[in-house]
Amino acid sequence: MQSHQEINLRSLALREAALTPGEDRDRLYEEHPLVLNAICIPTGPVQEAYDIVRQVLVHRDPGTCLTADFRIGKTTAIHAITRQLSRTTPDVPFGFVIVKGHDKPTERNFFTDILLDFKHRAATSGTTTDRRTRVLSTMLSQAMQKKSTRYLLLVDEGQNWGESEFTFLRDLTNDCQERNLAVITVIFGHPALKQIRAHLVGKARMDLVARFLLTPRVFRGIQDKEDFLATFRAHDDAGLLEFPPHSGICYSEFFFPQAWRAGWRLEHEGDQAWDAFCLVSSDFGRHEKNIGMNWIAGAIRNFFFSQAESDSPGYMASRNVWRDAVDASGYAASLVV
């Protein structure tokens, strides 16, 4: 085990490599989660969605669904939720499926897609029955390893499933139940998922609605200034967003090391950034109160990329900088009806 002194020395070495111009910093820059567009910010909406998932898991509800508009950040939220669940409920196995659209839905495609998302080595071989058995065996095996009687199945892009796929899913969860494994299904999707639900209600398929789509919830975007500013503060907090790992360097410090040392924080840019989003909304005659995290994260990324070379003590961005960053995020296109 490393001593505290060794840990501190390693952290100092990481800081020097990350913040000093040179090959090490260049390499770390290319690996940075923000550069790779692979960050998960624990926003208010994400915490609300986590609380919903946690509730259905604790109460062993058969499932629920959450809908959100385009680019609100559903997939990113799911990844954040799974990371948090890994810490809070490590004894519950979970699977993550991204639903693919098919012109002709078949049971074979349904189970193949799940196996591919489960990263099963034999996902594309064997008969339909073989693939169905592999999905069932994988879920049972994961539950057995954790000695769990619950299994959480998280589904993204659920609007791509129809009556056939939900029937296949019902049969799969029934098989699990017969083996004393309760499958809790949480489905995220576009609002079109509500149309699927209405179609199933119209066909009296309440067996499917009650199990998977009974209580649609809304996964919201950022709706007020305080929520918005919290995303900026997160970039200033190495406890939330740190890179490299164990360096104590938050995202803001990584991209603006000189300004950071002089007291600058990304939070200081929050008011101007909020105003920029509001101005873009007003250009379209809108008063947008549901900003997707994809647009906010995109604006922050564009700000860092465009302004990093201006890093210096006393740095302060102009309003035009943030208007350009918001424009580059593509936010305006989302307001076009």
N, C-alpha and C positions, 0 to 999 in steps of 0.2 A: 504494500500500500504506500502511495506517495505521501510524503510529509507535507505540512502546510507550506513550508518554505519551497519545496519542489513545485507545488502547485502554483504558488505565487510567481516563481521564476518562469514557469511555462506560460502563465498568463501574460507576463511582461514581454516575453519573447514573441508571443502571438500579436500583442498590441503593436510592437515595433514593426513586425513584418507587415501587418495590415495597414498601418498608418504612414509608413515611410515609402516615398516613391521608389519604385524598383520592380524587379521581376516578381518578387513574392506578392507585392500588392497587386500587380497586374493580373497574376493568376487568381488571387482571391476575388478580385473584381469580377472576373468572368464566372466565378463560382457563386457569386452572391445571390441569395434567394430573390432579391428585388430585381436584379439583372435578368434572372431566369423567370421572372414573373411567377414566382412560386411561394408567395407569402400568405400567411393566414393571420389576420388581425382579429383578436377577440372582441368584436364590437358588441353593442347592445343587442342587435338582431341575432347575432350568432349565439349569444348567451340565452336569449329567449328560445331559440330553436333547440339548443341543448337541453333546456329545462323541459321542453315538451317531450323530447326523446327519452330523457331520464324518467319522466313521469310514466310514460307508457311501459317502459322497461320495468320499473318498480312494481307497477300494478298488473303486469303481465297482460296488458290489453293486446288483442290480436294485431292491432296496427293502427296507423293514422297516416295522414298525408298533408304535405305542406306545398303551397303553390307560390310562385313568384314570377314576376315579369322578367323579360329578357335582360341578361347581364346584371341581375341583382346580386349574384354571387352565391348561388346555391351549391355548386360543386365545391368551392372553396370552403363554404360553411360546413359541408359534410366532412371534409378532411379535418377541420378544426374540431368538430364534434367527436370524431373517432379518436383523435389524440387525447382529448379530455376524458373520454370514456375509458381509454386504456389506463388512465391514472385512477379514476374514481371507481370503476367497476372492472378491474382486471380479470375477474373470474368469469366474465360473460364473453363468449366468443362472438364475433360479428363478421359478416361478409358485406362487400360493397359491389354493387352491380350498376353499370351504366347501360341503360336500355337502348338498344339499336332498333331502328325502324326497318321493317321488311315488307316488301310488296305483298307477300303471301305468308302470313304467320303460320309456323308449324311447330309442333312439339320438339322436333329435332333442332330447329334454330334456337328455340327458347333455351333448351338445356345446354346447347353448345355455347351460346353467348354467356351464360352464367359460368360455365367451366372456364372459358377464356378469361373472364374477369376474376375468377378464383385462381387464375394462373396454374391451372391443372395441366400436367404434361400430356395427358391423353384427351385433351378437349375436343379434338377433331377426328377421333377414330372410334370405330365401333358403331353399333346400331343405336337407334333412338333410345331403346331400353337400356343399353349399356351406359349412355350418357346421363340418362335420368338417374340410374343407380349410382353413378360417380358423384353427382351433385348431392344426393342423399347421404352417401357414405362420407363425403367430405364434411358436411355439416355435423353429422353424428360423431365423427372422429374428433373434430375440433371441440365439440361439447364434452366428449369423454376425457380429452386431455385436461380440460379445466374443471372436470367434475361438475358441470353445469347442467341444469335442466331448462335453461333458457338460451335462445340464439337470436341475436339481433341482425336482421337483414335490412341494410340501408340501400335504397334504390334511387338513382338519379335519372332524370329525363323520363319519368313515369308516364308522361302523356303519350309515349310511343307504344305503350301496351294497350291492347283492346280486350274484348271479352274472352277470346281464346287464351291469351297469355295469362289473364287473371285466373282463368279456370285451371290452367296448368299449375299456377302458383298455389291455388287452393289445394289441389291434390297433393302437391309436394308437402305443404305444411300439415296436411292431414296425416301423411305417412310419418312425418316427424312426431306428431302428437301421439300416434300409436306406439311410438318408441319412447314415450315420456320426455319428449323434447318440445317445449313450447316455442314456436317461432314468432317473434314480434317483428312486424314489417313496417318500416317507416319509408314512405315514398315522397320524394321531392319531384316537382314537375312544373311545367309552364301552366298558366291558367286554363289551357285547353284540357287539362286533366279533369276539370269540373264538367266539361262536356262529355268526357268518357263516363264520368259518374252518372250524369243525367241520362245518358244512353242506357246504362245498365239498370237504372231505376225504372226507365220506361219499359224495359224488357223483363221486369220483375226478377232481376238477378240480385235480390237482396242478400243472397248468400255471399256474393262477392263484395257488394257495397259495405255490408256490415263488418266484414273482416278486414278490408283494406282501405276503404274510402268513406267511412261513416262520418267522420268529423273533420272536414277540410279546414286547415289552418292557413294563415297567410304568413309567408316568410317575407318580412318587409325590408325595405332599404333604409338608408339613413334619412330620418324624417325631421330632424331639428339640428340647430347649430351645436348644441352640446354633444350630441352623438357624433357630429362631424368632427368637432375639435378633439374628441377622444381618439379618433383614428390618427390624428397628427401627434398627440402625446405619446401614443404607443410607439412611434418611431424613435422617440427620445428615451425610451425605457429599455435598457438591456435585459431586464427581467422578462420582458415580453418579446422583444425582437432583437436578438443578439447574433452577430456574426463577426469573425469566426466563432464557433462554439467555444465557451470557456475563456473568452478574451475580455469580457466585460465591455465590449464595444457595441453600442446600439447602432441602428441603421443610420441615424442622422450624423453621428460622429464619424462613421465610416466614410460617408460621402463628403462631409464638410469638416474635416479634422481641425483646420485652423480656426474657422468660425466657431466651432464647438468649444475649443479651448478658451475663446474670448467671451463665451457666454451665450452664443446664439443657439436657439432651439427651433426645430421645425414647428413646434407649437406657436411660435411667434408669427409664423406665416399663415396661421389658420384663418384669421379674420379676412385677409385679402383673398385667400383661396375660396372661402365661403361666398364672398361678394362676387367673385368671378363666376361661380356656378349659378348664382342668382341672376347675374346679368345675362348669361347665356339663355337661361329659362325665359327671362323677360323678352329677349329678342324674338322668341317664338310665341309670345303672348301667354306664357305659362307661368305658374308659380309652383314649380316642382317641389314636392315634399316627400319624395320617395326615391332618393338618389342611390343607384346601385353602387356597391363597393367596387365593382370593376371600373367604373368611371372615376371614382375617387382615387383608387390605387393607381390607375393609369395616369391621372394628372400628377400625382406625387412622383411617379417614376419619371415622367417627362420633365418635371421640375429638376429632379436630381441630375438627370442626364444632361440637360441643357445648361445648368448652372454650376455644375461641379468645378469647372475650370475657373470660375469666379470666386472660388473659396478663398476667403481672407478674413482676418480679424475685422469686425465691424460690418460684415456682410449684411445687406438688407435688400430683399427683392422688391422690384417695382410692381405695380398693379398689372402692367402689360405682361410681365413674366408669367403671372398666374393665369391671365386670360389666354395666353398662348398655350400654357400647359393644359388647361381645360379643353381648349379647341383640339389639341393634339390627341386627347384621350378618346375623341369620337363621341363625346357626350351629346353634342348638338344633334347628331343623327338619330339618337334615341328619342328625341322630342318631336320628330317629324311624324305626323299622323298619316 
